């Protein structure tokens, strides 16, 4: 609101939701009412009677002053006449007749001197008279103004008091409003003459419009239709949008009516959602927000580059809950740079990527799908279509018992399914449309996957999916492109010799493996050492490698495949090449679950399809990954007809028996059974040990002879 005492510091008033609009409209109606009601009030009989009595009083004073001037003039042989606002005097002779010019020429020098002195004295009296009349006129004008104010004040004040009573504000706000209304009333009473028609009507109308514009109320925040606390999402938190200011085309207007508030004030009493990364990108905004959180008060000033020059609004208390949306990295970076930050944002909530599936969540998802269709004017989905969408949600979450929390992914699938159903002229979306939409989304993103599969089909990337090979097994890896992940089979091979260097990880030696993969290889070595502790230390040199892998290796999901290749190399037993292996191994030989199990299985299935399915191919995975299976329909159908197989295992030995057809082996009084996998490995390691001992003996003998 306008500050009549200091126009460059507008007043701010906070009222209850909806009352701002009442005040704004009430002031507009009050202004309209006074333009119509004031002239009528000044035409009423009681005002005219008081005005006439006042004018009679001042008229009598004017006449008395004129009578005194006339008496003085007559005493000095002059006649004074008022002629159209001017004073004219004439010299008279002893008989009272006017002295003409010819008579004046007959006067003696002494008489002429006396006449001149009398004229000067009369002029002095006339000047005094005019001063008195001017003072009387000023006093009369002031008295008229006071009279108008006395008659108008009750009329004007009544309208303001009625508006104030309508608002029924809290004491603090009511006091501020009362002070403002007193300023409004005083400003209007001081210029009440503008309410009456005058001689210069154009100037009066312009001045009146300028005065009345100061009585407007700038409704900066309006919550009249809101229910509950406001929730504001600020997607563009630049200075003006957040703290308020002027629009670019209003930058030169220093007027309370052009001051705009920002989202901080619009969210007062509620919540303001901001993206932390946006704030960090604008240092002035970030620093100003930090100061606001310390003081709890918002001062709109010239700090904003788009704010009107010199315009400073009242400092306003801001009670708003800031909700920052941030990545973990950004949050922790700010927390480290500003320790007090965590005290201001004490409630940290992680976004869940998935949630547990229940009948209630399934129903809620069906409702969400229906609402999306209704809101965007799409074809509605059948029950089978919704069920298919739920399967896609489970697949995105990678778990049969959990659904994905990525609502945007679901909505995009709904829209694309609608387009396909509409294209075939259907009345509603069916499961086939959802499946086709899902496949279309994948087809738009699988360029790299297609090139990898083509390289396998052409033989450029070596992959054997039938028969048996020694020290060779197919492992499964994943390539992640952010919005698309796919499985890639990779050949894992091993070589072993007698020696004392232990297990060599070739990827680690050339800095192409990550720490998790290196950890997996060390665990594998520890497990192997534990199996053959009776012949420790192991006299073995061994190397394991991912063939044709040039982008680096990370993760421990292939440690099981590496172990199988190594055991095959040590035992001499061939492994079934049609079964690809995935799974991590711990030091007790348990198979641990791995990520992206669906992508890995589907990637291997596509490779087998391109090379030729023979009914013996499949994937060996940890039993603990069973609930994560959400495979593509074509894989499910292939498994159902026996063209492809999914094998599960809890222990390393179960998988090795599947790949070799021999029992894994159990520790007995004499070691491992000779016809088991571990028995054959034991025999090889013992042979390595004997070879190393024999070599050490020969070296010792040579050193002994050279010493002699």
C-alpha positions as CSV (number, residue, x, y, z in Angstrom):
1,X,0.0,0.0,0.0
2,X,1.1,3.6,-0.6
3,X,3.1,5.2,2.2
4,X,1.9,8.8,2.2
5,X,4.7,9.8,4.6
6,X,7.5,8.1,2.6
7,X,6.5,7.1,-0.9
8,X,9.6,5.2,-1.7
9,X,8.9,2.7,1.2
10,X,5.5,1.1,0.5
11,X,3.6,-0.4,3.4
12,X,3.0,-4.2,3.7
13,X,0.0,-5.6,5.4
14,X,-0.6,-9.3,6.0
15,X,-4.3,-10.4,6.5
16,X,-6.1,-13.7,6.6
17,X,-6.6,-15.7,3.3
18,X,-9.3,-14.0,1.2
19,X,-9.3,-10.7,3.2
20,X,-6.7,-9.1,0.9
21,X,-9.2,-9.3,-1.9
22,X,-11.9,-7.8,0.3
23,X,-9.6,-4.9,1.2
24,X,-8.6,-4.4,-2.4
25,X,-12.2,-4.3,-3.6
26,X,-13.4,-2.4,-0.6
27,X,-10.9,0.5,-1.2
28,X,-11.9,0.6,-4.9
29,X,-15.6,0.8,-4.0
30,X,-14.8,3.5,-1.3
31,X,-13.0,5.6,-3.9
32,X,-15.9,5.3,-6.3
33,X,-18.4,6.1,-3.5
34,X,-16.6,9.3,-2.5
35,X,-16.5,10.6,-6.1
36,X,-20.2,10.3,-6.1
37,X,-21.1,11.0,-2.5
38,X,-18.9,14.0,-1.7
39,X,-20.4,16.4,-4.2
40,X,-23.9,15.4,-3.0
41,X,-22.9,16.0,0.7
42,X,-21.6,19.5,-0.2
43,X,-24.9,20.3,-1.8
44,X,-27.0,19.6,1.3
45,X,-28.8,22.4,3.1
46,X,-26.9,22.2,6.4
47,X,-23.6,22.6,4.6
48,X,-24.8,25.5,2.5
49,X,-26.3,27.2,5.6
50,X,-22.9,26.9,7.5
51,X,-21.1,28.1,4.4
52,X,-23.3,31.1,3.9
53,X,-22.9,32.0,7.6
54,X,-19.2,31.7,7.2
55,X,-19.2,33.8,4.1
56,X,-21.4,36.4,5.7
57,X,-18.9,36.8,8.5
58,X,-16.0,37.3,6.2
59,X,-18.1,39.5,3.9
60,X,-18.9,41.8,6.9
61,X,-15.2,42.0,7.7
62,X,-14.5,43.0,4.1
63,X,-17.2,45.6,4.1
64,X,-16.0,47.1,7.3
65,X,-12.5,47.4,5.9
66,X,-13.9,49.0,2.8
67,X,-16.1,51.4,4.8
68,X,-13.0,52.5,6.8
69,X,-11.1,53.1,3.5
70,X,-14.1,55.1,2.1
71,X,-14.3,57.2,5.3
72,X,-10.6,58.0,5.1
73,X,-10.9,59.0,1.5
74,X,-13.8,61.2,2.1
75,X,-12.1,62.9,5.0
76,X,-9.3,63.8,2.6
77,X,-11.6,64.9,-0.2
78,X,-11.3,61.7,-2.3
79,X,-14.0,59.3,-3.6
80,X,-13.0,55.6,-3.8
81,X,-14.7,53.2,-6.3
82,X,-14.2,49.4,-6.9
83,X,-14.2,48.8,-10.6
84,X,-13.9,45.1,-11.7
85,X,-11.4,44.2,-9.0
86,X,-9.5,47.5,-9.2
87,X,-9.5,50.5,-6.8
88,X,-10.1,53.9,-8.4
89,X,-10.0,57.2,-6.5
90,X,-11.1,60.8,-7.5
91,X,-10.2,64.2,-5.9
92,X,-13.2,66.4,-4.9
93,X,-13.5,70.1,-4.3
94,X,-15.1,71.8,-1.3
95,X,-18.5,71.5,-2.9
96,X,-18.0,67.7,-3.5
97,X,-17.6,68.0,-7.2
98,X,-14.8,66.1,-9.0
99,X,-11.7,68.1,-9.7
100,X,-11.1,68.1,-13.4
101,X,-7.7,68.4,-15.1
102,X,-8.3,72.0,-16.0
103,X,-9.1,72.8,-12.4
104,X,-6.0,71.0,-11.2
105,X,-3.8,73.3,-13.4
106,X,-5.1,76.3,-11.6
107,X,-3.8,75.0,-8.2
108,X,-0.9,76.8,-6.6
109,X,2.4,75.0,-6.1
110,X,1.7,74.7,-2.4
111,X,-1.8,73.2,-3.0
112,X,-0.3,70.8,-5.6
113,X,2.3,69.6,-3.1
114,X,-0.4,69.1,-0.5
115,X,-2.5,67.2,-3.0
116,X,0.4,64.9,-3.9
117,X,1.0,64.1,-0.3
118,X,-2.7,63.3,0.2
119,X,-2.7,61.0,-2.8
120,X,0.3,59.1,-1.4
121,X,-1.3,58.7,1.9
122,X,-4.5,57.4,0.2
123,X,-2.5,54.9,-1.8
124,X,-0.9,53.7,1.4
125,X,-4.4,53.2,2.9
126,X,-5.6,51.4,-0.2
127,X,-2.6,49.0,-0.1
128,X,-3.3,48.3,3.6
129,X,-6.9,47.7,2.6
130,X,-5.9,45.2,-0.1
131,X,-3.6,43.4,2.4
132,X,-6.5,43.2,4.9
133,X,-8.9,41.9,2.2
134,X,-6.3,39.3,1.0
135,X,-5.8,38.1,4.6
136,X,-9.6,37.9,5.0
137,X,-9.9,36.0,1.7
138,X,-7.2,33.5,2.8
139,X,-8.8,33.1,6.1
140,X,-12.1,32.5,4.4
141,X,-10.6,30.0,2.0
142,X,-9.0,28.2,5.0
143,X,-12.2,28.4,6.9
144,X,-14.1,26.9,3.9
145,X,-11.6,24.1,3.7
146,X,-12.0,23.4,7.5
147,X,-15.7,23.6,7.1
148,X,-15.7,21.0,4.2
149,X,-13.3,18.8,6.2
150,X,-15.7,19.0,9.2
151,X,-18.6,17.9,7.1
152,X,-16.8,15.4,4.9
153,X,-14.7,13.6,7.6
154,X,-17.7,11.6,9.1
155,X,-18.8,10.6,5.6
156,X,-15.3,9.5,4.5
157,X,-14.4,7.9,7.9
158,X,-17.6,5.9,8.0
159,X,-16.8,4.1,4.8
160,X,-13.2,3.3,5.9
161,X,-14.5,2.2,9.4
162,X,-17.1,-0.1,7.8
163,X,-14.4,-1.7,5.6
164,X,-12.1,-2.1,8.6
165,X,-14.9,-3.7,10.6
166,X,-15.6,-6.1,7.7
167,X,-12.0,-7.4,7.8
168,X,-11.8,-8.0,11.5
169,X,-8.1,-8.3,11.5
170,X,-5.8,-9.5,14.3
171,X,-4.7,-6.6,16.7
172,X,-1.2,-6.1,15.1
173,X,-2.6,-6.0,11.5
174,X,-5.6,-4.0,12.5
175,X,-3.3,-1.3,14.1
176,X,-1.3,-1.1,10.9
177,X,-4.5,-0.8,8.8
178,X,-5.9,1.9,11.1
179,X,-2.7,3.9,10.7
180,X,-2.9,3.5,6.9
181,X,-6.5,4.5,6.8
182,X,-5.8,7.6,8.8
183,X,-3.1,8.5,6.2
184,X,-5.7,8.0,3.4
185,X,-8.3,10.1,5.2
186,X,-5.9,12.9,5.9
187,X,-4.5,12.9,2.3
188,X,-8.0,13.2,0.9
189,X,-9.2,15.8,3.3
190,X,-6.2,18.0,2.6
191,X,-7.1,18.0,-1.1
192,X,-10.8,17.9,-0.8
193,X,-11.1,20.8,-3.3
194,X,-10.3,18.4,-6.0
195,X,-13.6,16.7,-5.4
196,X,-15.5,19.9,-6.4
197,X,-15.9,21.1,-10.0
198,X,-13.6,24.1,-10.8
199,X,-12.7,26.5,-13.5
200,X,-9.8,24.3,-14.9
201,X,-11.6,21.0,-15.1
202,X,-8.9,19.2,-17.1
203,X,-6.2,20.0,-14.5
204,X,-8.6,19.1,-11.6
205,X,-9.5,15.7,-13.2
206,X,-5.8,14.9,-13.7
207,X,-4.8,15.8,-10.2
208,X,-7.8,13.9,-8.8
209,X,-7.0,10.8,-10.7
210,X,-3.4,10.9,-9.4
211,X,-4.6,11.3,-5.8
212,X,-7.2,8.5,-6.0
213,X,-4.6,6.1,-7.6
214,X,-2.6,6.4,-4.3
215,X,-5.6,4.8,-2.5
216,X,-5.4,1.5,-4.5
217,X,-4.3,-1.7,-2.8
218,X,-1.7,-3.9,-4.5
219,X,-2.9,-7.4,-3.8
220,X,0.4,-9.1,-4.0
221,X,-0.6,-12.5,-2.7
222,X,-4.2,-13.8,-3.0
223,X,-5.2,-17.1,-1.4
224,X,-9.0,-16.5,-1.3
225,X,-9.7,-19.8,-3.1
226,X,-7.0,-21.9,-1.4
227,X,-7.8,-24.7,0.9
228,X,-5.1,-25.5,3.3
229,X,-1.5,-24.3,3.4
230,X,0.0,-23.1,0.0
231,X,2.4,-25.4,-1.8
232,X,4.6,-23.5,-4.3
233,X,7.0,-25.2,-6.7
234,X,9.5,-22.7,-8.1
235,X,11.1,-24.1,-11.2
236,X,13.0,-20.9,-12.1
237,X,14.4,-19.4,-8.8
238,X,16.0,-16.3,-10.2
239,X,16.1,-13.3,-7.9
240,X,12.9,-11.6,-8.9
241,X,10.9,-14.9,-9.0
242,X,12.1,-15.8,-5.5
243,X,12.3,-12.5,-3.6
244,X,10.1,-10.2,-5.7
245,X,10.8,-7.1,-7.7
246,X,9.9,-5.4,-10.9
247,X,9.3,-6.7,-14.4
248,X,11.9,-5.6,-16.9
249,X,9.5,-3.2,-18.6
250,X,8.6,-1.7,-15.2
251,X,12.2,-1.2,-14.0
252,X,11.9,2.6,-14.0
253,X,8.6,2.8,-12.2
254,X,9.2,3.4,-8.5
255,X,5.6,2.8,-7.5
256,X,4.0,0.6,-4.8
257,X,1.5,-0.6,-7.4
258,X,4.2,-2.1,-9.6
259,X,6.0,-4.1,-6.8
260,X,5.7,-7.9,-7.3
261,X,6.3,-10.4,-4.6
262,X,8.2,-13.6,-5.1
263,X,7.4,-17.2,-4.4
264,X,8.8,-16.9,-0.8
265,X,5.9,-14.7,0.1
266,X,3.4,-16.6,-1.9
267,X,4.3,-19.7,0.0
268,X,4.1,-18.0,3.4
269,X,2.4,-20.4,5.9
270,X,3.1,-23.3,3.6
271,X,5.8,-25.0,1.6
272,X,8.2,-23.8,-1.1
273,X,9.9,-26.5,-3.2
274,X,13.2,-25.6,-4.8
275,X,15.9,-27.5,-6.6
276,X,19.2,-27.1,-4.8
277,X,21.3,-27.2,-8.0
278,X,19.4,-24.2,-9.3
279,X,20.2,-22.2,-6.2
280,X,23.9,-23.2,-6.2
281,X,24.2,-21.9,-9.8
282,X,23.2,-18.4,-8.7
283,X,25.5,-17.1,-5.9
284,X,23.5,-13.9,-5.1
285,X,20.3,-15.8,-4.7
286,X,22.0,-18.5,-2.6
287,X,23.5,-15.9,-0.3
288,X,20.3,-13.9,0.1
289,X,18.3,-17.1,0.9
290,X,20.9,-18.0,3.6
291,X,20.4,-14.5,5.2
292,X,16.6,-14.9,5.0
293,X,16.8,-18.2,6.9
294,X,18.9,-16.6,9.6
295,X,16.6,-13.5,10.1
296,X,13.2,-14.9,9.0
297,X,12.4,-11.6,7.4
298,X,12.2,-10.6,3.8
299,X,13.3,-7.1,2.7
300,X,12.7,-6.2,-0.9
301,X,15.4,-3.7,-1.8
302,X,17.5,-2.5,-4.7
303,X,19.7,-5.7,-4.5
304,X,17.6,-7.1,-7.3
305,X,18.9,-6.0,-10.7
306,X,15.3,-5.8,-12.0
307,X,13.9,-3.9,-9.0
308,X,12.7,-0.3,-9.3
309,X,15.4,2.1,-8.4
310,X,15.0,3.4,-4.8
311,X,11.9,1.4,-4.0
312,X,12.2,-0.5,-0.7
313,X,9.2,-2.3,0.7
314,X,8.6,-3.1,4.4
315,X,10.5,-6.0,5.9
316,X,8.0,-8.9,6.1
317,X,8.2,-11.9,8.3
318,X,8.3,-15.1,6.3
319,X,7.1,-18.4,7.8
320,X,7.7,-21.0,5.1
321,X,9.0,-24.5,5.1
322,X,11.7,-24.9,2.4
323,X,11.8,-28.2,0.7
324,X,15.0,-28.7,-1.3
325,X,15.2,-31.4,-4.0
326,X,18.8,-32.5,-4.4
327,X,21.1,-35.3,-5.3
328,X,23.1,-36.9,-2.5
329,X,26.3,-35.4,-3.9
330,X,25.0,-31.9,-3.9
331,X,23.4,-32.2,-0.5
332,X,26.6,-33.5,1.1
333,X,28.7,-30.9,-0.7
334,X,26.6,-28.1,0.8
335,X,26.6,-29.8,4.2
336,X,30.4,-30.0,4.2
337,X,30.8,-26.4,3.0
338,X,28.3,-24.9,5.4
339,X,27.9,-27.0,8.7
340,X,25.0,-24.9,9.9
341,X,23.0,-25.9,6.8
342,X,22.2,-29.3,8.3
343,X,20.6,-27.6,11.3
344,X,18.2,-25.7,9.1
345,X,17.3,-28.7,7.0
346,X,17.2,-31.3,9.8
347,X,14.6,-33.5,8.0
348,X,16.3,-35.4,5.2
349,X,14.1,-37.8,3.2
350,X,15.4,-40.2,0.6
351,X,13.3,-40.7,-2.5
352,X,12.4,-44.4,-2.8
353,X,13.1,-46.0,-6.2
354,X,10.6,-48.8,-5.5
355,X,8.0,-49.8,-2.9
356,X,6.6,-53.1,-1.6
357,X,3.7,-54.4,-3.6
358,X,0.4,-54.9,-1.8
359,X,-3.2,-55.2,-2.9
360,X,-3.6,-51.5,-1.9
361,X,-0.6,-50.4,-4.0
362,X,-1.9,-52.4,-7.0
363,X,-5.3,-50.7,-6.6
364,X,-3.6,-47.3,-6.3
365,X,-1.6,-47.8,-9.5
366,X,-4.8,-48.8,-11.4
367,X,-6.4,-45.5,-10.1
368,X,-3.3,-43.6,-11.1
369,X,-3.5,-45.0,-14.7
370,X,-7.2,-44.1,-14.9
371,X,-6.5,-40.6,-13.6
372,X,-3.7,-40.1,-16.2
373,X,-6.1,-41.2,-19.0
374,X,-8.9,-38.9,-17.7
375,X,-6.6,-35.9,-17.2
376,X,-5.0,-36.1,-20.6
377,X,-8.1,-37.2,-22.5
378,X,-6.7,-40.7,-23.4
379,X,-8.3,-44.0,-24.1
380,X,-8.9,-45.9,-20.9
381,X,-7.1,-49.1,-20.2
382,X,-8.5,-52.6,-19.8
383,X,-7.8,-54.6,-16.7
384,X,-5.3,-56.7,-18.7
385,X,-3.6,-53.6,-19.9
386,X,-3.2,-52.3,-16.4
387,X,-1.9,-55.7,-15.3
388,X,0.7,-55.5,-18.1
389,X,1.7,-52.0,-16.9
390,X,2.2,-53.4,-13.4
391,X,4.5,-56.1,-14.8
392,X,6.5,-53.3,-16.5
393,X,6.6,-51.5,-13.1
394,X,7.9,-54.7,-11.5
395,X,10.5,-55.1,-14.3
396,X,11.7,-51.5,-13.8
397,X,12.1,-52.2,-10.1
398,X,13.8,-55.5,-10.9
399,X,11.7,-57.4,-8.3
400,X,8.6,-59.5,-8.3
401,X,7.6,-58.1,-4.9
402,X,8.3,-54.4,-5.5
403,X,7.0,-51.8,-7.9
404,X,8.9,-48.9,-9.4
405,X,8.3,-45.5,-7.9
406,X,9.0,-43.8,-11.2
407,X,5.5,-42.5,-12.0
408,X,6.8,-40.5,-15.0
409,X,7.9,-43.8,-16.7
410,X,4.4,-45.2,-16.1
411,X,2.7,-42.1,-17.5
412,X,4.9,-42.2,-20.6
413,X,3.9,-45.8,-21.2
414,X,0.2,-44.9,-20.8
415,X,0.5,-42.2,-23.4
416,X,2.3,-44.3,-26.0
417,X,0.0,-47.3,-25.4
418,X,-3.0,-44.9,-26.1
419,X,-1.4,-43.8,-29.4
420,X,-1.0,-47.4,-30.5
421,X,-4.5,-48.4,-29.5
422,X,-5.9,-45.3,-31.2
423,X,-3.9,-46.1,-34.4
424,X,-5.6,-49.5,-34.7
425,X,-9.0,-48.0,-34.0
426,X,-9.6,-49.6,-30.6
427,X,-12.0,-48.3,-28.1
428,X,-9.6,-48.9,-25.2
429,X,-6.0,-49.8,-24.5
430,X,-5.3,-53.5,-24.3
431,X,-2.4,-55.5,-23.0
432,X,-1.0,-55.9,-26.6
433,X,-0.8,-52.1,-26.9
434,X,1.2,-51.9,-23.7
435,X,3.6,-54.6,-24.8
436,X,4.0,-53.0,-28.2
437,X,4.7,-49.6,-26.6
438,X,7.3,-51.1,-24.2
439,X,9.0,-52.8,-27.1
440,X,8.9,-49.6,-29.2
441,X,10.6,-47.7,-26.3
442,X,13.3,-50.3,-26.2
443,X,13.8,-50.3,-29.9
444,X,14.4,-46.6,-29.9
445,X,17.2,-47.0,-27.4
446,X,18.9,-50.2,-28.3
447,X,21.3,-49.1,-31.0
448,X,24.4,-50.1,-29.2
449,X,22.8,-53.4,-28.1
450,X,22.0,-54.2,-31.7
451,X,25.6,-53.5,-32.8
452,X,26.9,-55.8,-30.0
453,X,24.5,-58.6,-30.9
454,X,25.4,-58.2,-34.6
455,X,29.1,-58.6,-33.7
456,X,28.3,-61.9,-31.9
457,X,26.2,-63.2,-34.8
458,X,28.9,-62.3,-37.3
459,X,31.6,-64.1,-35.2
460,X,33.6,-60.9,-34.6
461,X,32.9,-61.2,-30.9
462,X,33.8,-64.8,-30.0
463,X,31.0,-66.7,-28.3
464,X,30.5,-70.5,-28.2
465,X,27.0,-71.6,-27.0
466,X,27.2,-75.3,-27.6
467,X,29.5,-78.2,-26.8
468,X,32.0,-78.3,-24.0
469,X,35.4,-76.6,-23.5
470,X,38.0,-76.8,-20.8
471,X,38.8,-73.7,-18.7
472,X,36.2,-71.6,-20.6
473,X,32.8,-70.4,-19.6
474,X,30.3,-67.8,-20.7
475,X,29.9,-65.0,-18.1
476,X,27.3,-62.3,-18.2
477,X,27.9,-58.5,-18.0
478,X,25.7,-55.4,-18.3
479,X,26.2,-52.2,-20.2
480,X,24.4,-49.3,-18.7
481,X,23.6,-46.2,-20.9
482,X,21.5,-44.4,-18.3
483,X,18.1,-44.8,-19.8
484,X,18.8,-48.3,-21.2
485,X,20.7,-51.3,-19.8
486,X,21.3,-54.5,-21.6
487,X,23.2,-57.8,-21.0
488,X,26.3,-58.9,-23.0
489,X,27.7,-62.4,-22.7
490,X,31.5,-62.5,-22.4
491,X,33.9,-65.4,-22.6
492,X,35.9,-66.0,-19.4
493,X,39.0,-68.2,-19.7
494,X,41.6,-69.4,-17.2
495,X,45.1,-71.0,-17.4
496,X,46.9,-72.7,-14.5
497,X,50.5,-73.9,-14.0
498,X,52.8,-75.1,-11.2
499,X,54.3,-72.1,-9.4
500,X,54.1,-69.9,-6.4
501,X,52.6,-66.6,-7.7
502,X,49.0,-67.6,-6.9
503,X,46.0,-66.2,-8.8
504,X,46.6,-63.5,-11.3
505,X,43.8,-61.1,-12.3
506,X,44.9,-59.8,-15.7
507,X,42.4,-57.0,-15.8
508,X,43.8,-55.7,-12.5
509,X,47.4,-55.9,-13.8
510,X,46.5,-53.6,-16.7
511,X,44.3,-51.2,-14.7
512,X,41.1,-52.3,-16.4
513,X,39.2,-53.5,-13.4
514,X,37.5,-51.7,-10.6
515,X,37.9,-52.2,-6.8
516,X,34.8,-54.3,-6.5
517,X,35.9,-56.7,-9.2
518,X,39.3,-56.9,-7.6
519,X,37.7,-57.7,-4.3
520,X,35.7,-60.5,-5.9
521,X,38.9,-62.1,-7.3
522,X,40.6,-61.9,-3.9
523,X,37.5,-63.6,-2.3
524,X,37.6,-66.2,-5.0
525,X,41.3,-66.9,-4.2
526,X,40.5,-67.1,-0.4
527,X,37.7,-69.6,-1.1
528,X,40.0,-71.7,-3.2
529,X,42.7,-71.6,-0.5
530,X,40.2,-72.7,2.1
531,X,39.1,-75.7,0.0
532,X,42.7,-77.0,-0.2
533,X,44.1,-75.8,3.2
534,X,45.6,-79.3,3.7
535,X,48.0,-78.7,0.8
536,X,48.6,-75.0,1.5
537,X,50.3,-72.9,0.5
538,X,49.1,-73.6,-3.0
539,X,51.8,-74.2,-5.5
540,X,50.0,-72.6,-8.4
541,X,50.2,-69.9,-11.0
542,X,46.8,-69.1,-12.6
543,X,45.4,-66.3,-14.8
544,X,41.8,-65.4,-15.4
545,X,40.7,-63.0,-18.1
546,X,37.6,-61.5,-19.7
547,X,38.2,-62.0,-23.4
548,X,37.5,-59.1,-25.9
549,X,36.6,-56.8,-23.0
550,X,38.2,-53.4,-23.7
551,X,36.1,-51.0,-21.7
552,X,37.1,-52.2,-18.3
553,X,35.5,-54.5,-15.8
554,X,33.7,-53.6,-12.5
555,X,31.5,-55.5,-10.1
556,X,31.8,-59.0,-8.6
557,X,28.9,-60.7,-10.4
558,X,31.3,-62.6,-12.6
559,X,33.4,-64.1,-9.8
560,X,31.4,-67.3,-10.0
561,X,32.2,-67.7,-13.7
562,X,35.9,-66.9,-13.0
563,X,35.9,-69.6,-10.3
564,X,34.3,-72.2,-12.7
565,X,36.9,-71.4,-15.4
566,X,39.7,-71.8,-12.9
567,X,38.4,-75.1,-11.5
568,X,37.9,-76.4,-15.0
569,X,41.5,-75.5,-15.8
570,X,42.8,-77.2,-12.7
571,X,40.6,-80.3,-13.0
572,X,40.8,-80.7,-16.8
573,X,37.1,-81.1,-16.9
574,X,35.2,-79.5,-19.8
575,X,32.3,-77.1,-19.1
576,X,29.0,-76.9,-20.9
577,X,29.2,-73.8,-23.2
578,X,25.5,-73.5,-23.6
579,X,25.0,-72.4,-20.0
580,X,26.1,-68.9,-19.1
581,X,26.9,-68.1,-15.5
582,X,26.3,-65.1,-13.3
583,X,26.6,-64.7,-9.5
584,X,29.0,-63.5,-6.9
585,X,30.9,-65.9,-4.5
586,X,31.7,-65.4,-0.8
587,X,34.4,-67.1,1.1
588,X,32.1,-70.0,2.1
589,X,31.1,-70.7,-1.5
590,X,27.6,-69.3,-1.3
591,X,26.2,-67.7,-4.5
592,X,25.2,-64.2,-3.8
593,X,22.5,-62.3,-5.8
594,X,23.5,-59.9,-8.5
595,X,21.9,-56.9,-10.2
596,X,20.3,-56.5,-13.7
597,X,19.5,-60.2,-13.7
598,X,16.7,-59.8,-16.3
599,X,18.9,-57.8,-18.7
600,X,21.7,-60.4,-18.4
601,X,19.4,-63.4,-19.1
602,X,17.7,-61.6,-22.0
603,X,21.0,-60.5,-23.5
604,X,22.3,-64.1,-23.5
605,X,19.0,-65.4,-24.9
606,X,19.2,-63.0,-27.9
607,X,22.8,-64.2,-28.5
608,X,21.6,-67.8,-28.5
609,X,18.8,-67.0,-30.8
610,X,21.1,-65.4,-33.3
611,X,23.6,-68.3,-33.1
612,X,20.9,-71.0,-33.0
613,X,18.9,-72.4,-30.1
614,X,19.5,-76.1,-29.5
615,X,17.3,-76.7,-26.4
616,X,20.4,-77.1,-24.2
617,X,21.2,-73.5,-23.5
618,X,20.3,-71.5,-20.5
619,X,21.6,-69.4,-17.6
620,X,22.8,-70.4,-14.2
621,X,22.1,-67.8,-11.5
622,X,21.9,-67.6,-7.7
623,X,18.7,-68.9,-6.1
624,X,18.4,-65.6,-4.2
625,X,17.8,-63.9,-7.6
626,X,14.7,-65.9,-8.2
627,X,12.3,-63.2,-7.0
628,X,14.0,-60.6,-9.3
629,X,13.0,-62.4,-12.5
630,X,10.7,-60.3,-14.6
631,X,11.7,-61.6,-18.0
632,X,10.5,-60.5,-21.5
633,X,7.6,-62.6,-22.9
634,X,9.7,-64.2,-25.6
635,X,12.1,-65.5,-23.0
636,X,9.3,-66.8,-20.8
637,X,7.8,-68.6,-23.8
638,X,11.1,-70.1,-24.8
639,X,11.5,-71.5,-21.2
640,X,8.0,-72.8,-21.3
641,X,8.5,-74.9,-24.4
642,X,12.0,-76.1,-23.2
643,X,14.0,-74.2,-25.8
644,X,15.9,-72.2,-23.0
645,X,16.5,-73.0,-19.4
646,X,16.9,-71.0,-16.1
647,X,19.0,-72.9,-13.5
648,X,19.5,-71.8,-9.9
649,X,22.0,-72.7,-7.3
650,X,22.8,-71.8,-3.7
651,X,26.3,-73.1,-3.6
652,X,29.2,-73.1,-6.0
653,X,29.3,-76.9,-6.1
654,X,25.7,-77.1,-7.4
655,X,26.6,-75.0,-10.5
656,X,29.9,-76.8,-11.1
657,X,28.1,-80.2,-11.1
658,X,25.6,-78.8,-13.6
659,X,28.4,-77.6,-15.9
660,X,30.6,-80.8,-15.7
661,X,28.1,-83.6,-14.9
662,X,30.3,-84.8,-12.0
663,X,29.8,-84.4,-8.3
664,X,31.5,-81.4,-6.8
665,X,33.1,-83.3,-4.0
666,X,33.1,-83.5,-0.2
667,X,35.9,-83.6,2.2
668,X,36.6,-87.0,3.6
669,X,39.3,-88.8,5.7
670,X,41.5,-89.1,2.6
671,X,40.6,-85.8,1.1
672,X,38.2,-85.3,-1.8
673,X,36.9,-88.3,-3.8
674,X,39.0,-88.9,-6.9
675,X,36.0,-89.0,-9.2
676,X,34.8,-85.5,-8.1
677,X,35.6,-82.1,-9.4
678,X,37.5,-81.1,-6.2
679,X,39.2,-84.5,-6.2
680,X,40.6,-83.9,-9.6
681,X,41.6,-80.3,-8.6
682,X,43.3,-81.8,-5.6
683,X,45.3,-84.2,-7.7
684,X,46.5,-81.4,-10.0
685,X,47.5,-79.2,-7.1
686,X,49.4,-82.0,-5.5
687,X,51.2,-82.6,-8.7
688,X,52.0,-78.9,-8.9
689,X,53.3,-79.1,-5.4
690,X,55.5,-82.0,-6.2
691,X,56.8,-80.3,-9.2
692,X,57.6,-77.2,-7.3
693,X,59.3,-79.2,-4.5
694,X,61.3,-81.1,-7.0
695,X,62.4,-77.9,-8.7
696,X,63.3,-76.4,-5.4
697,X,65.4,-79.5,-4.6
698,X,67.3,-79.3,-7.8
699,X,68.0,-75.6,-7.2
700,X,69.2,-76.3,-3.7
701,X,71.6,-79.1,-5.0
702,X,73.0,-76.7,-7.6
703,X,73.6,-74.0,-5.1
704,X,75.2,-76.6,-2.8
705,X,77.6,-77.8,-5.5
706,X,78.5,-74.3,-6.6
707,X,79.3,-73.5,-3.0
708,X,81.7,-76.4,-2.7
